[in-house]
Amino acid sequence: MNKYLRQLFTAVVVLFTILGLSSTMITAVRANKLNNDPRNQRGLYHEFNAPRGSILASDGTVMAKSDPVNDPFDYQRSYSNGPLYAPVTGYFSISQRADRGIEDSRNRLLTGESNQLFWQQFKSLFTGSANKGASIETSIDPKLQTTAYEQLDGKSGSAVALDPKTNRILAMVSTPSYDPNVLASHDTTKVNQDYARLTSDDSNPMLNRAISELYPPGSSFKTVVATAALESGKYQTNSEIPAGASYTLPNTNTQLTNATISGNGGAEGKLSLEDAFAYSSNTAFAQLGGAVGAQAISDTAKKFGFDSSIPIDGSNSTGDPMQAIASKFPENPAPDRLALASIGQGDTQETPLQNAMIASAVANGGTLMRPTLVDRVRSSDLTVISQTTPSVMSQPMSKDTANKLTEMMKAVITKEDPNLAIPGVSVAAKTGTAQIGVGNQANDGWIIGFAPADDPKIAVAVVVHNTDMAGGDIAGPIMKAIMREALGK
């Protein structure tokens, strides 16, 4: 008898252990996944029955908010200037729940469910009042965001503006865009139809091109190669380097040429490093890349953020972190591929955010700050729950190198693109035109830059995809307009 009792007792203990483990998996380990599952109707009504926190621009402009409505969901999410701010806000939907942008990265704070809101939850429990979500104050400047969006209207591309001293994201625009309001409707059938329409659109309007799309950077990448060259100690801005009207890629019959005669060099086919940079000489930088070496360029690129995803906002405790996909420089390229990679073609690829960070590091004396999108979080009683403080990400170059690069980038404007100058303001920039498509029949037009060059207030990157124009001609005026707005010029 005792034997059977022991076996029964053991079986009961095992069953209770299994029950405990499964309950722990459901209530703790898989809680977030189950809560966010669109099929979980209880979780859906729970989220919609509470006032979700607002998402604000830096000047207090409301980008997203929840209003009380007379239907089973109680609150309706709405987005002011939806397409303008969509890359920043993301959306909150009855079919997809929180997705993309701040809605996703700060979801638990917006719903009021974060542990950071413990005292508010405690008070709501005893007062019977609704558990209100926190408001998220971003670093977005509505004037800069609007200027960039209007300048990119009708084009496929992106613009990113940063404060180089902190790398607060002042503008993050992606076009074409979409209206999150159509996904915030309480009409499930219509929301699903609109979601299917948007996700099947060939122009991919829901893609945040600033952080989730890679483009060949063209000659804007020469900023990284020039950094590696100057940091090596073997080159100065006046160092003469080989250029020429054409250059045969190593071990091939492929001839590389320059876009302008200025990039060919003098009678001896040489240019100073500054002139090679200002006139964007492909033949000079293809050879310079080989002389500096793939490892040195790769190491420099990694210091800027290449080969790693770049966190922008949030954490696993607040939602799904927002991050930029990793930009790429080829590993151990053959000599011909290194030559192409050194002029931003071939296997070199960047996000617009990464390119803006390169400009901001030069502007900030060689120190690269971590990019951030949220300035602070406030509870419903306006108490500050958290506030972002600037932090250093890396040191891609010395201050001396940054000063030299600044002079070289100023020369781009004074020597090659004077039409991009701003009266009374010294502008530093680097253009880029990457050939794309079958037969290289189209371009990705780039520009990166900062201003004022002697006391930088803003760093900008702009890319226009699939254009027939050069970067300085198509992206340059967009950067200039953003800078003028930022500087009141």
C-alpha positions in Angstrom: 0.0 0.0 0.0 2.8 2.4 0.9 4.4 1.7 -2.4 1.3 2.8 -4.3 0.8 5.9 -2.2 4.4 6.9 -2.9 3.9 6.4 -6.6 0.7 8.4 -6.5 2.4 11.1 -4.4 5.3 11.2 -6.9 2.8 11.5 -9.9 1.0 14.3 -8.2 4.2 16.2 -7.5 5.3 15.7 -11.2 1.9 16.9 -12.4 2.0 20.0 -10.2 5.6 20.7 -11.4 4.5 20.5 -15.0 1.5 22.7 -14.2 3.7 25.3 -12.5 6.2 25.3 -15.4 3.5 25.7 -18.0 1.8 28.5 -16.0 5.1 30.2 -15.7 5.7 30.0 -19.4 2.3 31.5 -20.2 2.2 34.2 -17.5 5.9 35.3 -17.6 8.1 34.0 -20.4 5.5 34.2 -23.2 3.3 36.9 -21.7 4.4 39.7 -24.0 4.1 37.5 -27.1 0.6 36.3 -26.1 -0.6 39.8 -25.1 0.5 41.2 -28.5 -1.0 38.3 -30.5 -3.7 39.9 -32.7 -5.9 36.8 -32.0 -6.0 37.6 -28.3 -9.3 39.5 -28.1 -9.1 39.9 -24.4 -5.7 41.6 -24.7 -7.0 43.7 -27.5 -10.0 45.1 -25.6 -7.8 45.6 -22.5 -5.4 47.8 -24.5 -8.2 49.8 -26.3 -10.3 50.3 -23.1 -7.6 52.4 -21.5 -6.4 55.9 -22.7 -3.2 55.2 -24.6 -0.5 57.9 -24.1 0.3 60.6 -26.6 3.4 60.9 -28.8 4.7 64.4 -29.1 7.2 66.4 -31.1 9.9 68.4 -29.4 7.7 71.6 -29.3 4.7 69.8 -27.9 3.0 69.1 -31.3 0.8 66.1 -30.9 1.7 63.4 -33.4 -0.5 60.6 -32.0 -3.2 60.6 -29.4 -6.3 58.6 -28.2 -9.8 60.1 -28.0 -12.8 58.7 -26.2 -15.4 57.2 -28.6 -18.8 55.6 -28.2 -18.0 52.1 -29.3 -16.9 48.8 -27.6 -13.2 49.9 -27.9 -13.8 53.1 -25.9 -10.8 55.0 -27.4 -9.8 55.8 -31.0 -6.2 56.3 -32.0 -5.6 59.3 -34.3 -2.5 60.7 -36.0 -2.1 64.4 -37.0 -0.3 64.7 -40.4 -0.1 61.0 -40.5 2.1 60.5 -43.5 4.5 63.2 -42.3 5.2 61.5 -39.0 4.5 57.8 -39.9 8.2 56.8 -39.8 8.4 58.2 -36.3 5.1 57.1 -34.8 4.4 53.8 -36.5 0.8 52.8 -35.9 -1.6 51.1 -33.4 -4.2 48.9 -35.0 -7.0 46.5 -34.0 -5.6 44.0 -36.5 -1.8 44.4 -36.1 -1.7 46.0 -32.6 1.4 48.3 -32.0 3.7 48.1 -35.0 6.7 50.2 -36.1 8.0 53.4 -34.7 7.4 54.7 -31.2 4.0 52.9 -30.9 6.0 49.7 -30.9 9.3 50.7 -29.2 7.4 52.3 -26.2 4.2 50.2 -26.3 4.2 49.1 -22.7 4.7 52.7 -21.5 2.0 54.0 -23.9 -0.5 51.4 -22.6 0.4 52.1 -19.0 1.5 48.5 -18.3 5.2 49.2 -17.8 6.8 48.5 -14.4 8.0 52.1 -14.6 4.4 53.2 -14.0 4.0 51.0 -10.9 2.7 53.8 -8.6 0.2 55.0 -11.2 -1.0 51.4 -11.6 -1.2 51.1 -7.8 -3.3 54.3 -7.5 -5.6 53.2 -10.3 -6.2 49.9 -8.6 -7.5 51.6 -5.4 -9.4 54.5 -7.0 -11.0 52.5 -9.8 -9.9 55.0 -12.4 -8.5 54.0 -15.8 -4.8 53.2 -16.0 -3.6 55.9 -18.3 -0.6 55.5 -20.5 2.6 57.6 -20.4 3.2 60.3 -23.0 6.4 60.1 -25.1 8.2 63.3 -26.0 10.4 62.9 -29.1 13.2 65.0 -30.4 11.5 65.6 -33.7 11.4 69.3 -34.9 8.1 69.7 -36.8 9.5 72.5 -39.0 12.4 70.4 -40.1 10.3 67.3 -40.5 7.8 69.3 -42.7 10.5 70.9 -44.8 12.2 67.6 -45.5 8.9 65.9 -46.3 7.8 68.6 -48.7 11.2 68.6 -50.4 11.0 64.9 -51.0 7.4 64.9 -52.2 6.9 62.8 -55.3 10.3 61.2 -54.8 11.5 57.9 -53.3 14.0 58.6 -50.7 14.8 59.7 -47.2 16.2 62.6 -45.1 17.7 62.5 -41.6 18.7 65.5 -39.6 20.7 65.3 -36.4 22.0 67.6 -33.7 25.7 66.7 -34.0 26.5 67.5 -30.4 24.0 64.9 -29.1 22.7 63.0 -32.2 19.1 63.7 -31.2 17.1 62.9 -34.3 15.6 66.2 -35.4 13.9 64.9 -38.6 13.4 61.4 -40.0 11.5 61.4 -43.2 10.8 58.5 -45.6 8.9 58.8 -48.9 6.6 57.6 -50.2 4.8 57.4 -46.9 1.4 56.2 -45.6 -1.4 57.4 -43.3 -1.5 55.5 -40.0 -5.1 56.7 -39.5 -6.4 54.1 -42.0 -4.9 51.4 -39.9 -6.3 52.9 -36.6 -9.9 52.6 -37.7 -12.2 50.3 -35.6 -13.7 48.8 -38.8 -11.8 45.5 -38.8 -12.7 44.6 -42.4 -11.6 48.0 -43.7 -8.3 47.9 -41.7 -7.4 44.5 -43.0 -8.1 45.7 -46.6 -6.0 48.8 -46.2 -3.2 46.8 -44.6 -3.2 44.3 -47.5 -3.2 47.2 -49.9 -0.3 49.0 -48.2 1.8 45.8 -47.8 1.3 44.8 -51.5 2.1 48.3 -52.8 5.3 48.1 -55.0 6.5 51.5 -53.6 6.6 50.0 -50.1 5.2 53.0 -48.3 5.3 51.4 -44.9 9.1 51.0 -45.1 11.1 53.4 -43.0 13.9 54.1 -45.5 15.9 56.1 -43.0 16.7 53.1 -41.0 15.5 50.0 -42.8 16.8 50.4 -46.3 20.3 50.1 -47.6 21.6 52.1 -50.6 25.0 52.3 -52.3 26.3 55.6 -51.0 28.4 56.6 -54.0 31.0 59.2 -53.4 29.6 60.2 -50.0 31.5 57.1 -48.8 34.8 58.9 -49.7 34.4 60.6 -46.4 35.1 57.3 -44.7 38.1 56.5 -46.9 39.5 60.0 -46.4 39.1 59.5 -42.6 41.1 56.2 -42.8 43.8 57.9 -44.9 44.2 60.9 -42.6 44.1 58.7 -39.5 46.9 56.5 -40.9 49.3 59.5 -40.6 50.5 58.9 -44.1 48.4 61.6 -45.7 47.6 65.3 -45.3 45.0 67.4 -47.1 47.7 68.6 -49.5 49.2 65.2 -50.1 49.4 64.5 -53.9 47.7 61.3 -54.8 47.4 59.5 -58.2 44.2 60.3 -60.2 44.1 60.4 -64.0 41.3 60.5 -66.6 40.8 56.7 -66.2 41.9 53.8 -64.1 41.8 50.1 -64.9 40.4 48.1 -62.0 43.0 45.6 -60.8 43.0 42.3 -62.6 40.2 43.4 -65.0 39.7 45.3 -68.3 37.1 47.6 -66.7 37.9 51.3 -67.0 36.9 53.6 -64.2 36.4 57.3 -65.1 35.4 60.6 -63.5 32.2 62.5 -63.8 34.0 65.8 -64.4 37.4 66.8 -65.9 38.3 68.4 -62.6 38.7 64.9 -61.1 41.3 63.9 -63.6 44.2 65.8 -62.2 46.8 68.0 -63.9 49.4 67.0 -66.5 50.9 64.4 -64.2 47.5 63.0 -63.3 47.7 63.8 -59.6 45.5 65.8 -57.2 45.8 66.9 -53.7 43.7 64.8 -51.3 41.5 67.9 -50.7 40.9 68.5 -54.4 40.4 64.8 -55.1 37.7 64.9 -52.4 36.2 68.2 -53.5 36.0 67.2 -57.2 35.0 63.7 -56.2 37.7 61.9 -58.3 36.8 58.3 -58.7 40.2 57.4 -60.2 41.9 59.0 -57.2 39.8 57.4 -54.5 39.8 53.9 -56.1 43.6 54.0 -56.0 43.6 55.6 -52.5 41.4 52.8 -51.2 43.9 50.2 -52.4 46.8 52.1 -50.9 45.1 52.6 -47.5 43.9 49.0 -47.5 40.6 47.2 -46.9 41.3 46.5 -43.3 42.0 50.1 -42.4 38.8 51.2 -44.2 36.8 48.5 -42.7 38.0 49.3 -39.2 37.2 53.0 -39.7 33.7 52.1 -41.1 33.0 50.0 -38.0 33.9 52.9 -35.8 31.2 54.9 -37.5 28.7 52.1 -36.9 29.0 49.8 -39.9 28.4 46.0 -39.6 26.2 46.4 -36.5 22.5 47.3 -36.1 22.2 50.7 -34.4 19.8 51.1 -31.5 17.6 54.2 -31.8 14.9 53.8 -29.2 13.3 51.5 -26.6 14.3 48.2 -25.0 12.8 44.8 -24.5 11.1 46.1 -21.3 9.3 48.9 -23.1 8.4 47.1 -26.4 10.2 46.1 -29.5 13.4 48.2 -29.7 13.7 50.4 -32.8 17.0 50.0 -34.6 18.7 50.7 -37.9 19.8 47.7 -39.9 23.6 47.3 -40.3 25.3 49.2 -43.0 27.9 47.2 -44.9 31.5 47.4 -46.2 32.8 44.2 -47.8 35.0 41.8 -45.9 38.3 40.9 -47.6 37.4 42.3 -51.0 39.5 41.4 -54.1 41.5 44.4 -55.3 39.0 45.3 -58.0 36.1 45.1 -55.5 38.0 47.2 -53.0 38.5 49.9 -55.7 34.7 50.0 -56.3 33.9 49.8 -52.6 36.2 52.8 -51.9 34.0 55.0 -54.2 30.8 53.8 -52.6 29.8 51.3 -55.3 30.0 47.6 -55.5 29.3 46.0 -52.1 29.2 49.1 -50.0 25.7 49.9 -48.6 24.4 52.4 -46.1 21.3 53.6 -44.4 20.5 57.3 -44.5 20.8 57.4 -40.7 24.3 55.9 -40.9 25.4 58.5 -43.4 24.0 61.3 -41.3 26.0 59.9 -38.4 29.2 60.1 -40.4 28.5 63.8 -41.1 27.7 64.4 -37.4 30.9 62.8 -36.2 33.0 65.1 -38.3 30.9 68.1 -37.2 31.4 67.0 -33.5 35.2 67.0 -33.6 35.5 63.3 -34.3 33.2 62.1 -31.5 30.2 60.1 -32.6 27.2 60.3 -30.2 24.5 57.6 -30.0 21.4 58.6 -32.0 18.2 59.0 -29.9 14.6 59.7 -30.8 12.9 60.1 -27.4 13.8 63.0 -25.1 11.6 62.1 -22.1 8.7 60.0 -20.9 6.0 61.5 -18.6 3.3 59.8 -16.7 -0.3 61.0 -16.9 0.3 63.4 -14.0 3.2 64.9 -16.0 5.9 63.4 -13.7 9.1 62.7 -15.7 9.6 59.0 -15.6 12.8 59.0 -17.7 14.9 61.4 -19.6 17.5 60.7 -22.3 21.0 61.9 -21.7 23.5 62.1 -24.6 26.1 59.4 -24.6 29.2 58.7 -26.7 29.0 55.8 -29.2 32.6 55.9 -30.5 35.6 58.0 -31.5 36.0 57.3 -35.3 38.8 60.0 -35.6 40.9 62.5 -33.8 39.9 66.1 -33.5 42.7 67.0 -35.9 41.4 64.7 -38.5 37.8 66.1 -38.0 39.2 69.6 -38.6 40.9 68.5 -41.8 37.8 66.8 -43.0 35.8 69.8 -42.3 38.0 71.9 -44.5 37.8 69.3 -47.2 34.0 69.2 -47.0 33.8 73.0 -47.1 35.9 72.8 -50.3 33.1 70.7 -51.9 30.9 73.7 -51.6 33.4 76.4 -52.5 35.1 74.6 -55.4 32.5 72.2 -56.9 29.0 73.0 -55.7 28.8 76.8 -54.9 25.0 76.7 -55.7 24.6 74.9 -52.4 26.1 77.7 -50.4 24.0 79.5 -47.9 24.7 83.3 -47.6 26.3 84.1 -44.3 26.8 80.4 -43.4 29.8 78.1 -44.0 28.5 74.8 -45.2 30.5 71.5 -45.2 29.2 68.6 -47.4 30.0 65.6 -49.6 27.9 64.6 -52.5 27.4 61.1 -53.9 26.0 59.6 -57.1 25.7 55.8 -57.1 24.8 54.0 -60.3 22.1 51.4 -59.9 19.8 49.2 -62.0 20.3 47.2 -65.2 23.1 48.8 -67.2 23.6 51.5 -64.5 20.8 53.5 -66.1 19.6 55.2 -62.9 21.2 56.8 -59.8 20.8 57.0 -56.1 21.6 60.7 -55.4 23.2 61.5 -52.1 24.5 64.4 -50.0 25.7 64.6 -46.4 26.7 67.7 -44.6 26.6 70.0 -41.6 26.3 73.7 -40.9 27.6 76.2 -39.8 30.9 74.5 -40.4 32.7 76.5 -37.6 29.9 75.8 -35.0 27.7 73.0 -36.3 24.1 73.0 -35.3 22.7 70.5 -37.7 24.0 67.4 -39.7 22.0 66.1 -42.6 21.9 63.1 -44.9 19.6 63.0 -48.0 19.1 60.2 -50.5 16.9 60.2 -53.6 16.4 56.8 -55.1 16.1 55.9 -58.8 16.8 59.3 -60.3 18.5 60.4 -63.5 20.2 63.3 -61.7 23.5 63.6 -59.8 23.4 63.7 -56.0 24.5 67.4 -55.8 21.7 68.4 -58.2 18.8 66.3 -56.7 19.7 65.8 -53.0 21.8 69.0 -52.6 18.9 71.5 -52.7 16.9 69.3 -50.2 19.8 69.5 -47.7 20.1 73.2 -48.3 16.4 73.8 -47.6 16.6 71.8 -44.4 19.7 73.7 -43.2 18.1 77.0 -44.0 15.0 76.1 -42.0 17.2 74.9 -39.1 19.4 78.0 -39.1 16.6 80.6 -39.8 18.2 81.5 -43.1 
